[in-house]
């Protein structure tokens, strides 16, 4: 399981896997908290919160996508791309929409060329 370890803390976070439907209501509430942190510039804490939201509802790629955005803002581009690869491999409609959105997302700008290859090879 890929992890992220920000250089300032040494803490690690596992990349949640997409899986069966979980607690959708809890995931949305936690994801909203992550969005507030992300907007405030607290990308490390936002990444932790997005990871929790993704674990609450593993079938929903939105929190996992937001996790990738926070990782990218932390400069963890390789980890962010791994998360996007995981989303793309899932092949669901909402997953494909997230990969398309990633091409324009300012959080993911450093990864645009690589994201385009994901979109081109999507199932």
SELO-803456 format. One line per 4 residues: their letters; for each residue x, y, z of N, C-alpha, C. Coordinates in pm, whole numbers, plus 50000, padded with zeros to 5 digits. Atoms other than C-alpha are relative to their C-alpha. Last residue first. Layout:
a	X Y Z X Y Z X Y Z | ...
***
This chain:
xxxx	50086 50107 50056 48928 50147 47997 49869 50053 49945 | 50112 50040 49913 49151 50454 48038 49914 49894 49933 | 49998 50145 49981 49472 50458 47831 49885 49948 50086 | 49990 50069 50129 49431 50806 47684 49993 49848 50015
xxxx	50128 49983 50069 49306 50947 48014 50002 49923 49868 | 50101 50079 49929 49602 50806 48201 49868 50005 49926 | 49975 50142 50037 49843 50941 47940 49901 49908 50070 | 50049 50020 50136 49685 51286 47980 50023 49856 49955
xxxx	50144 50026 49989 49745 51259 48356 49940 49975 49862 | 50017 50139 49958 50118 51227 48290 49852 49964 50011 | 49955 50085 50110 50125 51549 48090 49981 49852 50035 | 50090 50001 50116 49912 51725 48350 50043 49906 49888
xxxx	50018 50137 50048 50113 51623 48658 49922 49991 49870 | 49870 50061 50028 50259 51960 48762 49991 49859 49939 | 49931 49945 50117 49911 52114 48714 50136 49936 49974 | 49931 50109 50068 49745 51882 48968 50079 50047 49878
xxxx	49924 50077 49902 49630 52143 49218 50091 49897 49932 | 49874 49932 49969 49534 52370 48927 50084 49926 50104 | 49992 49965 49859 49276 52113 48810 50134 50066 50033 | 50019 49856 49983 49231 52123 48433 50021 50047 50144
xxxx	49925 49931 50105 49357 51776 48336 49994 50152 50013 | 49861 49983 49958 49236 51642 48669 50083 50075 49898 | 49991 49878 49919 48876 51699 48561 50144 50031 50041 | 50021 49889 50094 48913 51435 48291 50014 50133 50073
xxxx	49877 49992 50078 49059 51195 48549 49990 50112 49897 | 49895 49942 49915 48771 51271 48786 50130 50014 49922 | 50028 49857 49986 48511 51210 48513 50109 50069 50083 | 49960 49938 50127 48673 50874 48432 49976 50151 50005
xxxx	49853 50002 50003 48643 50774 48798 50051 50069 49874 | 49957 49891 49913 48277 50884 48807 50154 50007 50006 | 50033 49872 50063 48206 50662 48508 50052 50117 50082 | 50140 49959 49984 48386 50364 48662 49978 50137 49933
xxxx	50080 50002 50121 48715 50234 48517 49854 50040 50014 | 50132 50046 49956 48884 50140 48845 49901 49997 49883 | 50008 50145 50020 49220 50172 48674 49864 49944 50040 | 50019 50029 50142 49174 50548 48646 49982 49851 49975
xxxx	50135 49956 50038 49126 50587 49023 49973 49962 49855 | 50093 50090 49933 49437 50381 49100 49855 50034 49963 | 49995 50127 50075 49637 50575 48846 49900 49900 50057 | 50076 49979 50124 49518 50897 49013 50001 49874 49913
xxxx	50141 49997 49962 49641 50767 49351 49914 50019 49875 | 50039 50137 49967 49976 50673 49200 49852 49993 50038 | 50024 50069 50126 49996 51021 49046 49960 49855 50023 | 50126 49949 50056 49952 51182 49385 49967 49928 49870
xxxx	50110 50061 49923 50225 50958 49528 49865 50047 49945 | 50003 50143 50035 50464 51060 49251 49887 49929 50073 | 50056 50023 50133 50375 51427 49291 49992 49852 49962 | 49989 50146 50008 50432 51451 49666 49940 49953 49867
xxxx	49881 50032 50079 50494 51826 49647 50024 49851 49985 | 49890 50026 49907 50251 51891 49933 50131 49970 49926 | 49968 49871 49937 50012 52050 49682 50113 49986 50102 | 49930 49919 50101 50028 51725 49484 50040 50135 50059
xxxx	49864 50053 50013 49940 51525 49796 50081 50083 49900 | 49926 49956 49881 49640 51752 49858 50145 49950 49994 | 49978 49855 50010 49518 51699 49502 50082 50053 50117 | 49895 49979 50100 49565 51322 49526 50032 50148 49986
xxxx	49876 50044 49936 49360 51314 49848 50117 50022 49905 | 49960 49886 49917 49091 51514 49667 50129 49970 50077 | 49952 49896 50092 49080 51238 49406 50048 50122 50080 | 49868 50047 50043 49049 50977 49683 50063 50100 49903
xxxx	49907 49974 49890 48766 51178 49835 50142 49956 49964 | 49986 49857 49978 48586 51185 49500 50101 50031 50111 | 49866 49950 50031 48651 50820 49404 50022 50148 50032 | 50012 49865 50055 48346 50682 49587 50138 50058 49974
xxxx	50049 50007 50138 48354 50304 49632 49994 50136 49933 | 49898 50036 50098 48581 50324 49939 49952 49995 49855 | 50080 50042 50116 48326 50513 50150 50095 49967 49885 | 50141 50011 49956 48464 50564 50504 49910 49952 49886
xxxx	50016 50127 49927 48818 50486 50387 49856 49980 50044 | 49993 50108 50099 48798 50762 50127 49986 49864 50067 | 50126 49999 50074 48682 51007 50394 49997 49886 49898 | 50105 50052 49912 48974 50910 50616 49866 49993 49929
xxxx	49973 50144 49989 49221 50962 50331 49895 49934 50089 | 50049 50062 50124 49060 51301 50263 50022 49849 50002 | 50146 50002 49992 49114 51394 50631 49941 49935 49875 | 50039 50097 49896 49483 51298 50626 49847 49986 50006
xxxx	49970 50134 50053 49535 51482 50297 49958 49892 50099 | 50103 50031 50100 49359 51790 50438 50022 49860 49943 | 50118 50044 49924 49591 51779 50741 49885 49966 49905 | 49967 50124 49930 49893 51789 50511 49878 49948 50076
xxxx	50008 50114 50091 49736 52042 50276 50035 49868 50068 | 49948 50105 49912 49664 52306 50540 49991 49867 49925 | 49858 50023 50023 49628 52585 50281 50063 49895 50090 | 49924 49918 49905 49295 52719 50406 50151 49980 49986
xxxx	50018 49859 50039 49123 52583 50094 50079 50094 50090 | 49927 49981 50126 49268 52239 50170 49993 50146 49955 | 49857 49999 49967 49146 52254 50529 50084 50029 49876 | 49975 49876 49925 48795 52350 50416 50148 50012 50036
xxxx	50003 49888 50096 48798 52077 50151 50026 50133 50070 | 49874 49999 50074 48904 51823 50412 50008 50114 49901 | 49900 49950 49905 48609 51913 50633 50137 50008 49933 | 50022 49855 49991 48382 51868 50330 50099 50064 50098
xxxx	49943 49939 50119 48537 51523 50274 49983 50152 50003 | 49856 49995 49979 48457 51426 50634 50068 50066 49881 | 49975 49906 49892 48090 51514 50587 50151 50017 50023 | 50025 49863 50050 48074 51342 50250 50031 50105 50106
xxxx	49894 49963 50094 48242 51027 50385 49980 50142 49947 | 49880 49968 49924 48005 51013 50681 50112 50047 49908 | 50029 49877 49926 47701 51028 50453 50122 50046 50081 | 49998 49884 50091 47841 50769 50211 49981 50132 50074
xxxx	50086 49901 49937 47918 50507 50475 50009 50132 49923 | 49992 49989 49855 48065 50234 50261 49900 50100 50052 | 50066 49882 49946 48021 50112 49905 50005 49997 50152 | 50146 50000 49989 48266 49839 49813 49947 50128 50065
xxxx	50058 50131 49971 48624 49915 49714 49849 50009 50008 | 50140 49998 50038 48853 50196 49607 49945 49859 50021 | 50037 50069 50123 49174 50161 49803 49852 50021 49971 | 50117 50086 49991 49293 50413 50060 49968 49937 49865
xxxx	50089 49961 50108 49650 50540 50018 49880 49907 50006 | 50021 50097 50105 49810 50482 50356 49908 50058 49894 | 50142 50023 50025 49922 50784 50557 49990 49898 49889 | 50038 50061 50126 50264 50825 50711 49849 49984 49994
xxxx	50120 50082 49990 50402 51059 50976 49966 49941 49863 | 49964 50140 50004 50761 51179 50932 49879 49908 50013 | 50051 50075 49886 50654 51522 51047 50046 49855 50004 | 50001 49926 49874 50820 51791 50834 49955 49918 50119
xxxx	49867 49986 49941 50924 51565 50547 49998 50070 50135 | 49951 49863 50014 50569 51463 50468 50129 50019 50078 | 49935 49957 49876 50545 51084 50463 50051 50141 49981 | 49939 49868 50014 50299 50952 50208 50060 50036 50134
xxx	50017 49908 49888 50211 50586 50178 50061 50133 49965 | 49918 49879 50002 50157 50334 49899 49970 50088 50121 | 50085 49882 50000 50000 50000 50000 50089 50124 50000
***
